[in-house]
Amino acid sequence: MLDKSIVFMRSLAAGEIEQEVVFPFPAIDPDEGETLGAVIESVDQMLEGRDEEFRAWDVAGELPAEFLEEMKEFGLFGLIIPEDAGGMEFGNLAYSRTLQQVARHDASVAVTIGAHSSIGMRGLKLYGSDEQKAKWYEKLATGEMIAAFCLTEPGAGSDAAAVRTTASDEGDHYLLNGSKIWITNGGMADFFTVFAKTGEKDGKSKLSALIVTRDMEGVSTGHHEDKMGLRASSTTSVYFENVKVPKENLLGPLNGGFKVAMNILNNGRSGVGGGAVGAMKKLIALSARHAMERKQFGRPIGSFGLIKQKVGHMMVDCYASEAAVTMIAALADREYEDFSVEAAIVKIFSSEAMWRTADEALQTAGGGGYMRELPYERIMRDARINRIWEGTNDILRLYIALTVLNDVGQGLREMAKSLKGIFDHPIKGFGLLTNYARKRANWATGLPVSSKTELDKVHVALRPQAEVFEDLTRELAAMVDRLLRKHGKNIIDKQFATRRLADVMIDMWILVCVLSRVTASIESKGLEAAEPEIQIARVFAGQAKRRTRANFRKIDNNDDELIKALAEHAYQAEGYSWDVI
């Protein structure tokens, strides 16, 4: 039986490959798969051929009421709600796949569904009491109530600890005061998951999650935000003025809101990734057709090497993103205790892969891609927010790196404490020291210490790529060790170094997901049928190896201080100060 407390990437940073977590590649349950197939087919029937409407709604800046009614009737707001409450009871894998299909047609539609299910009412599913679920599940499933997630404030974006909205204890209720900004579904929602300060400890704010409904006196929303992309989705501010929230609306533990918020976001990231994959698949289809239809210099532009390179890289990015999104959804469905690092990686990689794909697809389309008549420019505008919301990619990179550095550093501190009594217990101390010395020798020489340094569940046809992963694992562990020894507790301020570490870990998680997926494909289809996927694994492994080695080299040899000095110059000059004339 698998240990659900294992965290793959955090173990990897210590040089151990917990391959049982990622092999075999997850497959959807056959019964759920049958329902999913019917839902995907129905989604296509509902949304196919409506590009003109999607474009018009983007220009107008809203989804029409009659279309929202279609979504409700179809059941798109009940995807993850149990069947006995009127929902489809999809797990994360089936839900992510559904959102992917919706996103192939329009991002604003997908985001409206995602903000409801991925985060808006996800807290109710994860932390709600039986009484709370009985009260709201059915209304949320039918879309009678649409949900929104209220965390961001004018002074609290990535820094959730800076939340200023307060919920004071008034005996039988909390008195809620404050405001939230950029709330997706804000203008149409009747169910809000709101995070507010409910106390302080050691000078730090303690947050709690509350269920707030629009019919409570003092709840109001602002105007529809005029956005760059996702223009047809509703985004507004939400205001709370002396709102009396019943005590029974507390969601999760009192003062435990930070953990509630993070778990909601972690569980919801397979939805963001699924949407990105859906958009990439649409862009690849558009680019492939355009490349073969558009002729220049007497032949299709798709016959030129540079166009093939663009489309080929789109294929690699999409396949890799889909593999990682599928894996993270499966970890959630299997109820692993902690997959926050892997979820952050998936959000970063899929959002950046989608941005690259949108950029290259528009480039392939040439001047036509810049015009509103075609969907490229709208998809590109829609894509840009993915690198910002639900945790900016910059902050998530810091989280990835600092989490594993803290784990390894804690292990070294524990070893140091044990070694303080080495003369009292020489055998114990010697054993600890010898084990760590062996690990360091393994990182330096590549000599195996245990079976957890090997990736032997990969198909033999992918053995060279598995060896790349094994080598990088040793180098990753050595990198973590080197950074801790070089910077110690000051590592938290070395953001260039932590970014490099995070980028190495991103490449390695995506690579192992790709290897797992291709292995499963070979085993089910055979080598010949899986050859294109094997090529993807070869390409991605080569890319990951080049990028990670470059990051390893820059631990000591870099221009970090020069770059920071130039930024300081710009701050002082309030801009660029070297005009030629």
TORFI-277770 format. One record per residue (C-alpha): residue number from 0; x, z, y. Coordinates in nm, 3 decimals, always signed. Layout:
# residues N
REC  num        x        z        y
REC  NUM        X        Z        Y
...
***
This chain:
# residues 581
REC  num        x        z        y
REC    0   +0.000   +0.000   +0.000
REC    1   +0.134   -0.098   +0.341
REC    2   +0.242   +0.174   +0.583
REC    3   +0.022   +0.111   +0.890
REC    4   +0.257   +0.317   +1.108
REC    5   +0.538   +0.058   +1.081
REC    6   +0.607   -0.129   +1.405
REC    7   +0.785   -0.456   +1.330
REC    8   +0.971   -0.519   +1.656
REC    9   +1.066   -0.157   +1.714
REC   10   +1.217   -0.147   +1.365
REC   11   +1.389   -0.479   +1.427
REC   12   +1.569   -0.337   +1.731
REC   13   +1.728   -0.084   +1.494
REC   14   +1.841   -0.364   +1.262
REC   15   +1.568   -0.338   +0.999
REC   16   +1.336   -0.625   +0.901
REC   17   +0.997   -0.492   +0.785
REC   18   +0.892   -0.828   +0.643
REC   19   +0.587   -0.692   +0.458
REC   20   +0.418   -0.665   +0.799
REC   21   +0.432   -1.042   +0.858
REC   22   +0.427   -1.186   +0.503
REC   23   +0.212   -1.339   +0.370
REC   24   +0.072   -1.517   +0.675
REC   25   -0.280   -1.386   +0.746
REC   26   -0.585   -1.581   +0.635
REC   27   -0.941   -1.522   +0.741
REC   28   -1.185   -1.367   +0.495
REC   29   -1.379   -1.649   +0.318
REC   30   -1.722   -1.503   +0.403
REC   31   -1.629   -1.459   +0.769
REC   32   -1.464   -1.801   +0.763
REC   33   -1.790   -1.967   +0.663
REC   34   -1.970   -1.810   +0.959
REC   35   -1.677   -1.894   +1.187
REC   36   -1.689   -2.261   +1.083
REC   37   -2.055   -2.282   +1.173
REC   38   -1.994   -2.109   +1.508
REC   39   -1.708   -2.345   +1.598
REC   40   -1.921   -2.647   +1.513
REC   41   -2.205   -2.512   +1.727
REC   42   -1.968   -2.436   +2.017
REC   43   -1.858   -2.800   +2.014
REC   44   -2.217   -2.922   +2.008
REC   45   -2.304   -2.696   +2.301
REC   46   -2.002   -2.782   +2.519
REC   47   -1.903   -3.136   +2.419
REC   48   -1.948   -3.404   +2.682
REC   49   -1.998   -3.166   +2.975
REC   50   -1.672   -3.236   +3.159
REC   51   -1.858   -3.359   +3.467
REC   52   -2.056   -3.036   +3.479
REC   53   -1.745   -2.824   +3.433
REC   54   -1.578   -3.006   +3.720
REC   55   -1.885   -2.963   +3.942
REC   56   -1.906   -2.591   +3.862
REC   57   -1.536   -2.555   +3.944
REC   58   -1.596   -2.712   +4.287
REC   59   -1.910   -2.504   +4.347
REC   60   -1.734   -2.187   +4.233
REC   61   -1.993   -2.054   +3.987
REC   62   -2.158   -2.099   +3.651
REC   63   -2.528   -2.180   +3.700
REC   64   -2.783   -1.924   +3.582
REC   65   -2.937   -2.166   +3.334
REC   66   -2.600   -2.220   +3.164
REC   67   -2.548   -1.844   +3.138
REC   68   -2.884   -1.828   +2.962
REC   69   -2.758   -2.091   +2.715
REC   70   -2.455   -1.874   +2.645
REC   71   -2.674   -1.571   +2.587
REC   72   -2.911   -1.757   +2.356
REC   73   -2.618   -1.889   +2.156
REC   74   -2.491   -1.534   +2.105
REC   75   -2.156   -1.577   +2.279
REC   76   -2.172   -1.225   +2.421
REC   77   -2.218   -1.064   +2.078
REC   78   -1.916   -1.202   +1.894
REC   79   -1.750   -0.866   +1.815
REC   80   -2.064   -0.647   +1.807
REC   81   -2.188   -0.534   +1.462
REC   82   -2.460   -0.737   +1.292
REC   83   -2.701   -0.443   +1.278
REC   84   -2.688   -0.436   +1.659
REC   85   -2.754   -0.808   +1.690
REC   86   -2.395   -0.934   +1.702
REC   87   -2.176   -1.148   +1.476
REC   88   -1.932   -0.866   +1.390
REC   89   -1.626   -1.091   +1.414
REC   90   -1.285   -0.937   +1.363
REC   91   -1.004   -1.015   +1.606
REC   92   -0.893   -1.320   +1.409
REC   93   -1.234   -1.490   +1.405
REC   94   -1.303   -1.384   +1.764
REC   95   -0.972   -1.527   +1.887
REC   96   -1.041   -1.854   +1.703
REC   97   -1.386   -1.880   +1.864
REC   98   -1.246   -1.820   +2.211
REC   99   -0.983   -2.084   +2.140
REC  100   -1.257   -2.336   +2.067
REC  101   -1.447   -2.251   +2.384
REC  102   -1.126   -2.285   +2.589
REC  103   -1.075   -2.638   +2.457
REC  104   -1.378   -2.727   +2.667
REC  105   -1.354   -2.505   +2.976
REC  106   -1.147   -2.201   +3.076
REC  107   -1.405   -2.046   +3.309
REC  108   -1.657   -2.032   +3.025
REC  109   -1.397   -1.883   +2.791
REC  110   -1.293   -1.621   +3.048
REC  111   -1.652   -1.515   +3.108
REC  112   -1.688   -1.446   +2.736
REC  113   -1.341   -1.294   +2.710
REC  114   -1.380   -1.054   +3.001
REC  115   -1.697   -0.928   +2.834
REC  116   -1.568   -0.890   +2.477
REC  117   -1.189   -0.868   +2.503
REC  118   -1.182   -0.593   +2.764
REC  119   -1.519   -0.527   +2.932
REC  120   -1.695   -0.363   +2.636
REC  121   -1.392   -0.336   +2.404
REC  122   -1.354   +0.031   +2.501
REC  123   -1.705   +0.097   +2.371
REC  124   -1.611   -0.062   +2.039
REC  125   -1.281   +0.129   +2.012
REC  126   -1.378   +0.468   +2.157
REC  127   -1.755   +0.481   +2.193
REC  128   -1.957   +0.755   +2.031
REC  129   -2.243   +0.667   +1.795
REC  130   -2.487   +0.761   +2.072
REC  131   -2.311   +0.537   +2.325
REC  132   -2.305   +0.242   +2.086
REC  133   -2.671   +0.290   +1.998
REC  134   -2.758   +0.291   +2.368
REC  135   -2.569   -0.022   +2.477
REC  136   -2.464   -0.242   +2.183
REC  137   -2.788   -0.442   +2.154
REC  138   -2.810   -0.514   +2.526
REC  139   -2.444   -0.622   +2.531
REC  140   -2.494   -0.844   +2.225
REC  141   -2.780   -1.037   +2.381
REC  142   -2.612   -1.067   +2.719
REC  143   -2.891   -0.867   +2.883
REC  144   -2.593   -0.663   +2.999
REC  145   -2.264   -0.841   +3.069
REC  146   -1.952   -0.623   +3.073
REC  147   -1.653   -0.595   +3.308
REC  148   -1.324   -0.401   +3.297
REC  149   -1.244   -0.207   +3.615
REC  150   -0.882   -0.090   +3.642
REC  151   -0.708   -0.285   +3.921
REC  152   -0.716   -0.148   +4.275
REC  153   -0.563   -0.259   +4.607
REC  154   -0.267   -0.025   +4.549
REC  155   -0.270   -0.018   +4.168
REC  156   -0.205   -0.339   +3.983
REC  157   +0.061   -0.311   +3.714
REC  158   +0.112   +0.052   +3.815
REC  159   -0.200   +0.204   +3.660
REC  160   -0.075   +0.552   +3.751
REC  161   -0.139   +0.465   +4.118
REC  162   -0.518   +0.452   +4.069
REC  163   -0.699   +0.622   +4.360
REC  164   -1.058   +0.604   +4.240
REC  165   -1.168   +0.960   +4.160
REC  166   -1.425   +1.115   +3.930
REC  167   -1.472   +1.480   +4.024
REC  168   -1.635   +1.722   +3.782
REC  169   -1.972   +1.831   +3.925
REC  170   -2.100   +2.025   +3.625
REC  171   -2.343   +1.796   +3.444
REC  172   -2.195   +1.475   +3.588
REC  173   -1.887   +1.316   +3.744
REC  174   -1.901   +1.206   +4.107
REC  175   -1.729   +0.868   +4.121
REC  176   -1.574   +0.734   +4.443
REC  177   -1.342   +0.438   +4.495
REC  178   -1.314   +0.064   +4.461
REC  179   -1.175   -0.197   +4.224
REC  180   -1.059   -0.549   +4.304
REC  181   -1.042   -0.887   +4.126
REC  182   -1.290   -0.783   +3.859
REC  183   -1.379   -1.071   +3.628
REC  184   -1.757   -1.083   +3.568
REC  185   -1.791   -0.838   +3.859
REC  186   -2.075   -1.026   +4.025
REC  187   -2.288   -1.058   +3.709
REC  188   -2.195   -0.745   +3.513
REC  189   -2.431   -0.454   +3.451
REC  190   -2.188   -0.258   +3.231
REC  191   -1.853   -0.145   +3.374
REC  192   -1.566   +0.029   +3.197
REC  193   -1.417   +0.218   +3.492
REC  194   -1.089   +0.410   +3.511
REC  195   -1.067   +0.699   +3.754
REC  196   -0.855   +1.007   +3.827
REC  197   -1.001   +1.317   +3.667
REC  198   -0.707   +1.550   +3.708
REC  199   -0.334   +1.598   +3.758
REC  200   -0.053   +1.743   +3.551
REC  201   +0.305   +1.796   +3.668
REC  202   +0.225   +1.597   +3.981
REC  203   +0.101   +1.297   +3.780
REC  204   -0.254   +1.162   +3.789
REC  205   -0.461   +1.184   +3.473
REC  206   -0.708   +0.901   +3.419
REC  207   -1.031   +0.894   +3.224
REC  208   -1.254   +0.603   +3.122
REC  209   -1.620   +0.610   +3.220
REC  210   -1.914   +0.386   +3.138
REC  211   -2.089   +0.294   +3.462
REC  212   -2.398   +0.076   +3.489
REC  213   -2.514   -0.127   +3.786
REC  214   -2.844   +0.057   +3.813
REC  215   -2.664   +0.379   +3.913
REC  216   -2.709   +0.455   +4.281
REC  217   -2.391   +0.382   +4.478
REC  218   -2.265   +0.090   +4.267
REC  219   -2.219   -0.236   +4.458
REC  220   -2.012   -0.554   +4.440
REC  221   -1.841   -0.769   +4.700
REC  222   -1.842   -1.143   +4.763
REC  223   -1.729   -1.398   +4.508
REC  224   -1.352   -1.448   +4.545
REC  225   -1.234   -1.797   +4.642
REC  226   -0.970   -1.849   +4.371
REC  227   -0.704   -2.105   +4.288
REC  228   -0.833   -2.149   +3.933
REC  229   -1.109   -2.027   +3.700
REC  230   -1.327   -2.089   +4.001
REC  231   -1.656   -2.099   +3.810
REC  232   -1.601   -1.751   +3.665
REC  233   -1.726   -1.454   +3.864
REC  234   -1.455   -1.246   +4.036
REC  235   -1.549   -0.977   +4.286
REC  236   -1.461   -0.632   +4.413
REC  237   -1.668   -0.342   +4.276
REC  238   -1.743   -0.034   +4.488
REC  239   -1.844   +0.318   +4.383
REC  240   -1.982   +0.550   +4.650
REC  241   -2.086   +0.897   +4.531
REC  242   -2.199   +0.756   +4.197
REC  243   -2.333   +1.024   +3.964
REC  244   -2.202   +0.938   +3.618
REC  245   -2.348   +1.151   +3.335
REC  246   -2.092   +1.348   +3.133
REC  247   -2.206   +1.168   +2.817
REC  248   -2.069   +0.843   +2.969
REC  249   -1.710   +0.962   +2.924
REC  250   -1.539   +0.703   +2.705
REC  251   -1.267   +0.848   +2.485
REC  252   -1.094   +1.179   +2.560
REC  253   -1.097   +1.344   +2.902
REC  254   -0.770   +1.265   +3.085
REC  255   -0.683   +1.017   +2.809
REC  256   -0.776   +0.709   +3.008
REC  257   -0.428   +0.560   +3.030
REC  258   -0.405   +0.531   +2.652
REC  259   -0.762   +0.399   +2.638
REC  260   -0.678   +0.127   +2.892
REC  261   -0.358   +0.025   +2.713
REC  262   -0.530   +0.007   +2.374
REC  263   -0.811   -0.203   +2.518
REC  264   -0.559   -0.445   +2.667
REC  265   -0.352   -0.457   +2.347
REC  266   -0.658   -0.529   +2.132
REC  267   -0.782   -0.789   +2.377
REC  268   -0.462   -0.992   +2.402
REC  269   -0.545   -1.205   +2.100
REC  270   -0.834   -1.335   +2.312
REC  271   -0.602   -1.435   +2.598
REC  272   -0.368   -1.599   +2.349
REC  273   -0.654   -1.777   +2.175
REC  274   -0.772   -1.921   +2.506
REC  275   -0.421   -2.044   +2.583
REC  276   -0.394   -2.213   +2.244
REC  277   -0.730   -2.384   +2.291
REC  278   -0.624   -2.526   +2.628
REC  279   -0.293   -2.645   +2.482
REC  280   -0.472   -2.829   +2.202
REC  281   -0.692   -3.006   +2.455
REC  282   -0.390   -3.104   +2.668
REC  283   -0.201   -3.239   +2.365
REC  284   -0.501   -3.454   +2.271
REC  285   -0.532   -3.585   +2.628
REC  286   -0.158   -3.656   +2.650
REC  287   -0.138   -3.830   +2.313
REC  288   -0.428   -4.063   +2.398
REC  289   -0.292   -4.136   +2.746
REC  290   +0.058   -4.202   +2.611
REC  291   -0.069   -4.470   +2.375
REC  292   -0.318   -4.627   +2.618
REC  293   -0.108   -4.635   +2.937
REC  294   +0.135   -4.928   +2.945
REC  295   +0.443   -4.970   +3.162
REC  296   +0.720   -5.228   +3.131
REC  297   +0.513   -5.409   +2.871
REC  298   +0.465   -5.126   +2.622
REC  299   +0.284   -4.791   +2.583
REC  300   +0.459   -4.509   +2.768
REC  301   +0.429   -4.307   +2.446
REC  302   +0.699   -4.528   +2.293
REC  303   +0.958   -4.396   +2.539
REC  304   +1.182   -4.114   +2.424
REC  305   +1.126   -3.892   +2.726
REC  306   +0.748   -3.899   +2.677
REC  307   +0.790   -3.826   +2.306
REC  308   +1.011   -3.532   +2.401
REC  309   +0.738   -3.389   +2.624
REC  310   +0.464   -3.423   +2.364
REC  311   +0.693   -3.295   +2.088
REC  312   +0.772   -2.979   +2.282
REC  313   +0.400   -2.930   +2.349
REC  314   +0.342   -2.941   +1.973
REC  315   +0.611   -2.680   +1.906
REC  316   +0.482   -2.448   +2.178
REC  317   +0.122   -2.475   +2.060
REC  318   +0.203   -2.423   +1.691
REC  319   +0.427   -2.124   +1.768
REC  320   +0.169   -1.968   +2.000
REC  321   -0.107   -2.012   +1.744
REC  322   +0.109   -1.852   +1.473
REC  323   +0.182   -1.547   +1.692
REC  324   -0.177   -1.513   +1.816
REC  325   -0.303   -1.524   +1.457
REC  326   -0.051   -1.260   +1.351
REC  327   -0.135   -1.017   +1.631
REC  328   -0.508   -1.055   +1.567
REC  329   -0.446   -0.977   +1.199
REC  330   -0.245   -0.663   +1.288
REC  331   -0.544   -0.542   +1.488
REC  332   -0.786   -0.625   +1.205
REC  333   -0.563   -0.445   +0.954
REC  334   -0.569   -0.141   +1.186
REC  335   -0.197   -0.103   +1.238
REC  336   -0.137   +0.205   +1.450
REC  337   +0.083   +0.040   +1.712
REC  338   +0.138   -0.327   +1.786
REC  339   +0.169   -0.297   +2.164
REC  340   +0.515   -0.458   +2.182
REC  341   +0.406   -0.752   +1.966
REC  342   +0.084   -0.790   +2.170
REC  343   +0.283   -0.799   +2.492
REC  344   +0.511   -1.065   +2.345
REC  345   +0.216   -1.280   +2.242
REC  346   +0.064   -1.257   +2.589
REC  347   +0.393   -1.356   +2.754
REC  348   +0.482   -1.641   +2.520
REC  349   +0.136   -1.799   +2.495
REC  350   +0.077   -1.786   +2.871
REC  351   +0.417   -1.938   +2.951
REC  352   +0.383   -2.199   +2.675
REC  353   +0.046   -2.297   +2.816
REC  354   +0.195   -2.331   +3.164
REC  355   +0.475   -2.557   +3.032
REC  356   +0.221   -2.764   +2.842
REC  357   -0.007   -2.803   +3.145
REC  358   +0.288   -2.905   +3.361
REC  359   +0.421   -3.162   +3.116
REC  360   +0.075   -3.299   +3.036
REC  361   +0.008   -3.358   +3.405
REC  362   +0.351   -3.520   +3.438
REC  363   +0.272   -3.750   +3.146
REC  364   -0.054   -3.848   +3.314
REC  365   +0.137   -3.942   +3.631
REC  366   -0.054   -3.982   +3.957
REC  367   -0.387   -3.973   +3.777
REC  368   -0.313   -3.622   +3.657
REC  369   -0.299   -3.503   +4.019
REC  370   -0.653   -3.626   +4.088
REC  371   -0.967   -3.420   +4.037
REC  372   -1.128   -3.702   +3.845
REC  373   -0.921   -3.604   +3.541
REC  374   -0.908   -3.248   +3.398
REC  375   -0.530   -3.196   +3.414
REC  376   -0.513   -3.041   +3.760
REC  377   -0.805   -2.807   +3.690
REC  378   -0.649   -2.689   +3.364
REC  379   -0.320   -2.631   +3.542
REC  380   -0.489   -2.423   +3.812
REC  381   -0.680   -2.230   +3.547
REC  382   -0.359   -2.168   +3.350
REC  383   -0.165   -1.999   +3.627
REC  384   -0.347   -1.664   +3.618
REC  385   -0.252   -1.601   +3.254
REC  386   +0.100   -1.500   +3.354
REC  387   -0.042   -1.243   +3.598
REC  388   -0.351   -1.068   +3.467
REC  389   -0.378   -0.810   +3.188
REC  390   -0.024   -0.704   +3.272
REC  391   +0.210   -0.936   +3.461
REC  392   +0.470   -1.100   +3.239
REC  393   +0.747   -0.937   +3.444
REC  394   +0.614   -0.586   +3.385
REC  395   +0.542   -0.659   +3.019
REC  396   +0.903   -0.769   +2.970
REC  397   +1.018   -0.433   +3.105
REC  398   +0.772   -0.259   +2.873
REC  399   +0.902   -0.446   +2.567
REC  400   +1.267   -0.371   +2.639
REC  401   +1.229   -0.011   +2.754
REC  402   +1.005   +0.076   +2.458
REC  403   +1.264   -0.025   +2.199
REC  404   +1.554   +0.117   +2.401
REC  405   +1.370   +0.448   +2.417
REC  406   +1.312   +0.441   +2.039
REC  407   +1.674   +0.373   +1.955
REC  408   +1.799   +0.611   +2.224
REC  409   +1.576   +0.886   +2.087
REC  410   +1.723   +0.825   +1.742
REC  411   +2.075   +0.857   +1.880
REC  412   +1.982   +1.177   +2.063
REC  413   +1.842   +1.323   +1.743
REC  414   +2.164   +1.231   +1.564
REC  415   +2.367   +1.389   +1.842
REC  416   +2.169   +1.713   +1.809
REC  417   +2.232   +1.719   +1.436
REC  418   +2.603   +1.655   +1.485
REC  419   +2.632   +1.959   +1.711
REC  420   +2.631   +2.166   +1.392
REC  421   +2.869   +1.942   +1.205
REC  422   +3.116   +2.223   +1.139
REC  423   +2.838   +2.447   +1.007
REC  424   +2.700   +2.168   +0.786
REC  425   +2.988   +1.921   +0.740
REC  426   +2.826   +1.726   +0.455
REC  427   +2.502   +1.671   +0.652
REC  428   +2.693   +1.571   +0.965
REC  429   +2.922   +1.340   +0.776
REC  430   +2.625   +1.168   +0.613
REC  431   +2.455   +1.102   +0.947
REC  432   +2.773   +0.973   +1.103
REC  433   +2.858   +0.754   +0.805
REC  434   +2.509   +0.598   +0.798
REC  435   +2.527   +0.508   +1.168
REC  436   +2.883   +0.377   +1.129
REC  437   +2.768   +0.154   +0.844
REC  438   +2.490   +0.014   +1.058
REC  439   +2.730   -0.063   +1.341
REC  440   +2.968   -0.228   +1.097
REC  441   +2.679   -0.436   +0.963
REC  442   +2.587   -0.551   +1.313
REC  443   +2.947   -0.650   +1.379
REC  444   +3.035   -0.814   +1.045
REC  445   +2.705   -0.923   +0.896
REC  446   +2.764   -0.727   +0.575
REC  447   +2.430   -0.605   +0.434
REC  448   +2.352   -0.235   +0.434
REC  449   +2.005   -0.249   +0.275
REC  450   +1.737   -0.494   +0.166
REC  451   +1.575   -0.454   +0.509
REC  452   +1.843   -0.675   +0.663
REC  453   +1.714   -0.979   +0.472
REC  454   +1.417   -1.211   +0.520
REC  455   +1.375   -1.319   +0.160
REC  456   +0.999   -1.384   +0.164
REC  457   +1.058   -1.708   +0.356
REC  458   +1.029   -2.026   +0.147
REC  459   +1.362   -2.156   +0.020
REC  460   +1.316   -2.476   +0.224
REC  461   +1.341   -2.258   +0.535
REC  462   +1.643   -2.060   +0.419
REC  463   +1.870   -2.186   +0.703
REC  464   +1.612   -2.073   +0.959
REC  465   +1.572   -1.738   +0.782
REC  466   +1.949   -1.690   +0.806
REC  467   +1.927   -1.757   +1.180
REC  468   +1.670   -1.477   +1.203
REC  469   +1.884   -1.238   +0.996
REC  470   +2.191   -1.308   +1.212
REC  471   +1.991   -1.257   +1.530
REC  472   +1.854   -0.928   +1.396
REC  473   +2.205   -0.789   +1.362
REC  474   +2.297   -0.918   +1.706
REC  475   +1.978   -0.770   +1.854
REC  476   +2.058   -0.426   +1.714
REC  477   +2.414   -0.453   +1.847
REC  478   +2.277   -0.560   +2.187
REC  479   +2.049   -0.255   +2.204
REC  480   +2.339   -0.029   +2.105
REC  481   +2.567   -0.191   +2.363
REC  482   +2.313   -0.160   +2.646
REC  483   +2.249   +0.207   +2.572
REC  484   +2.621   +0.286   +2.561
REC  485   +2.692   +0.088   +2.877
REC  486   +2.406   +0.206   +3.096
REC  487   +2.266   +0.522   +2.936
REC  488   +1.967   +0.662   +3.122
REC  489   +2.033   +0.419   +3.409
REC  490   +1.911   +0.132   +3.191
REC  491   +1.563   +0.168   +3.347
REC  492   +1.707   +0.027   +3.672
REC  493   +1.895   -0.260   +3.504
REC  494   +1.609   -0.505   +3.508
REC  495   +1.819   -0.818   +3.454
REC  496   +1.961   -0.662   +3.137
REC  497   +1.621   -0.547   +3.012
REC  498   +1.474   -0.891   +3.078
REC  499   +1.742   -1.049   +2.861
REC  500   +1.667   -0.803   +2.584
REC  501   +1.294   -0.872   +2.613
REC  502   +1.353   -1.249   +2.599
REC  503   +1.556   -1.207   +2.280
REC  504   +1.276   -1.004   +2.126
REC  505   +1.014   -1.258   +2.233
REC  506   +1.203   -1.539   +2.062
REC  507   +1.250   -1.334   +1.746
REC  508   +0.884   -1.230   +1.708
REC  509   +0.765   -1.585   +1.764
REC  510   +1.026   -1.718   +1.519
REC  511   +0.926   -1.483   +1.238
REC  512   +0.557   -1.571   +1.294
REC  513   +0.644   -1.942   +1.271
REC  514   +0.847   -1.889   +0.952
REC  515   +0.561   -1.694   +0.795
REC  516   +0.307   -1.961   +0.890
REC  517   +0.518   -2.252   +0.766
REC  518   +0.595   -2.066   +0.442
REC  519   +0.223   -2.025   +0.379
REC  520   +0.167   -2.391   +0.458
REC  521   +0.436   -2.505   +0.213
REC  522   +0.292   -2.283   -0.059
REC  523   -0.060   -2.418   -0.009
REC  524   +0.010   -2.786   +0.071
REC  525   +0.348   -2.859   -0.085
REC  526   +0.673   -2.963   +0.082
REC  527   +0.580   -3.322   +0.163
REC  528   +0.250   -3.241   +0.335
REC  529   +0.408   -2.953   +0.525
REC  530   +0.708   -3.156   +0.648
REC  531   +0.589   -3.178   +1.014
REC  532   +0.552   -2.800   +1.020
REC  533   +0.897   -2.756   +0.865
REC  534   +1.029   -2.970   +1.150
REC  535   +0.861   -2.736   +1.399
REC  536   +1.032   -2.437   +1.234
REC  537   +1.369   -2.612   +1.257
REC  538   +1.320   -2.700   +1.622
REC  539   +1.201   -2.355   +1.724
REC  540   +1.476   -2.177   +1.529
REC  541   +1.734   -2.394   +1.706
REC  542   +1.582   -2.320   +2.045
REC  543   +1.563   -1.946   +1.975
REC  544   +1.923   -1.937   +1.854
REC  545   +2.052   -2.109   +2.169
REC  546   +1.849   -1.892   +2.405
REC  547   +1.929   -1.563   +2.236
REC  548   +2.300   -1.633   +2.210
REC  549   +2.306   -1.711   +2.583
REC  550   +2.133   -1.379   +2.652
REC  551   +2.377   -1.191   +2.427
REC  552   +2.671   -1.339   +2.617
REC  553   +2.531   -1.228   +2.951
REC  554   +2.526   -0.857   +2.868
REC  555   +2.869   -0.822   +3.029
REC  556   +2.946   -1.164   +3.180
REC  557   +2.681   -1.241   +3.442
REC  558   +2.615   -1.288   +3.812
REC  559   +2.348   -1.019   +3.843
REC  560   +2.502   -0.836   +4.137
REC  561   +2.556   -1.159   +4.330
REC  562   +2.191   -1.259   +4.284
REC  563   +2.073   -0.916   +4.402
REC  564   +2.303   -0.934   +4.706
REC  565   +2.147   -1.268   +4.805
REC  566   +1.801   -1.116   +4.779
REC  567   +1.909   -0.829   +5.005
REC  568   +2.035   -1.087   +5.254
REC  569   +1.693   -1.257   +5.255
REC  570   +1.521   -0.921   +5.311
REC  571   +1.747   -0.843   +5.605
REC  572   +1.711   -1.191   +5.758
REC  573   +1.338   -1.199   +5.672
REC  574   +1.385   -1.538   +5.513
REC  575   +1.641   -1.814   +5.467
REC  576   +1.907   -1.816   +5.738
REC  577   +2.134   -2.119   +5.682
REC  578   +1.969   -2.414   +5.855
REC  579   +2.200   -2.716   +5.869
REC  580   +2.084   -2.805   +6.220
***
